[in-house]
Amino acid sequence: MNVRAISAWRAANRGVAAAHQRPSSITRRQFARDAAGTAVLGGALGSSLFRPALADTRASFAPVPIPGGSPFLGGAFHFFGPNSIDPIDAEPSLITNLNGFVGLAYIDGMVTQTNIQTGETLRLPTTHSDMRFMQGDFHGADGRLHHGTFALV
């Protein structure tokens, strides 16, 4: 047996042997990940998510603002302000026909304004800052029931 001939043959056919090897197996985790990605992509492409649609210009689900408003502001704005301006039992919501939750906060304190170019800082007071949110079901301008979340900052 010629050992040198066998080693020369192996060196010459290294690339051929690698081409005939079995491909590496896929793990269960890789299979599950690829299957889930395919399902999500197929669901998105199969649904109307990427299909163009016309906007319905006749209907508007815009909420109906509360009638009137703060007497302090002349009633032109449809909200009631902090306790020192409007009565304590004033309507906290900004829209009418709301069946849901309202969260509000009146914040007083100090803020720091920083000029990012010069680094100069300035402390300023903030008084009666009114922040609120509303979330729930409401009847819109179109007369139908809708669900939404609104914020006033």
N, C-alpha and C positions, 0 to 999 in steps of 0.2 A: 504494500500500500504506500502510495506517495503522499506524505503529509504536506509537503510543500505545494503540491497541486491542489489539494483540498483547501488549504488556506488561501491560495491565489484565487480559486473559484469563489470562495465566500466573499473575498474583498471585491471581486468584480460584480457580484450579484447582490450586494447589500441593498440597493434601492429597489430591486425586484422583489425581494423578500418582504420589505416593508409595505409594498403596494398590495400584497396578497394577504396581509393580516386582517383579522376580523375587526370591524370598527368598534370603538369603545362603547360600552353600554351606557344607557341613560338611567339615572337613579329615579326612584319614585318621587322624590321632591322636585326634580327637574321636570318630570312628566306632569305632575300636578300643577306646577307653576305655568308651564306652557299651555296646558289644557284650559286653565282659568283665564289666561291672557287671550287665548283664542275665543273663548266664550264671551268675554267682555267686548272684544273688538267686533265679533260677529253680531252681538246684540246691538251695539252702537250703530253699526253699518246697516243692519236690518231694520232698525226702528226709523222713525221719521226725524231723528236727531240731526242728520245732515241734509235733509231735504229742504229746499226753499219753500216758504209759505208766505201768503199774503197777510198783512196786518189787517185786523178788523177795525176800521176807522169809525164805525158807527157806535161801538160799545166802549165805555170807559169805566174802569173799575176804580177810578179815583174816589177817595173818601169824601164825604160831605163834611165841611168844617162846621164847628159848633156855631150857632147863631150868636151874633154880638161879639163880645170879648171884653177885654179889660177896660173899665171906665177910665183908668189912669192914662191909657194910651188912646183914648177917644173912641174905643170900640171898633177901630178899623182892623185890628189884629185879632185873629180868632183863638186867643188863649188868655188865660189868667196868670198873672205873675206871682212872685213870692208873697209871703204872708204880710209883709209890711206895706205892700202896694195894694193888694186885693184881699177880699175877705178870706178867712181860713177855710170856709166851706165852699169855695169856688170850685168849679169843674176842673179836675186835673187832666182830663183827656182833651186832645186837640180836635178830635173828630166826633161826629154824632153817630148814634146807632152802634156803638162799640160794645160788644160783649166779650170782655177779656180782662187783661191785667194792665195796670198803669204803674210805672215806677218813676218817682221823681226825686230830685235832690236840689236843694238850694245851697250853693257853695259860696262861702266867704273865706278869704285868705290872701296870701301873697303869692305872686308868681315871679319868676326870674327870667328876664329877657336877655339873651346872649347874642352879641354880634359875632358871627362865625368868622368874619374876616379880621376884625381887630381884637376879639376876645373880651371886649368891654361888656360888663353885665350891668343890668338895671333892675332893681326890685320894684314891682308895681302891685298895688292892691287890686283885688277883684272882689266886688260886692254884688250880692244877689245874682250870682250865676245860676241860671235855670237850666237844668238838664233833665230830660225825661224820655221815657220810651213807652210805647203802647203796643200790645200784641193781643190779637184775638180775631173774632169774627165781626164783620161790619157789613152794612148795606151800602154799596157804592152808589155813584151818581147814575149808574145804569139800572138801579133798583134790585140787583141781584146780590146774594150773599157771597162774601169773599173772606179770605183769611189773609192776614198780613201783619207785618211788624213795622213800626214807624219810630223815628227818634227825632228829638229836638235837642240840639247841643248849643 
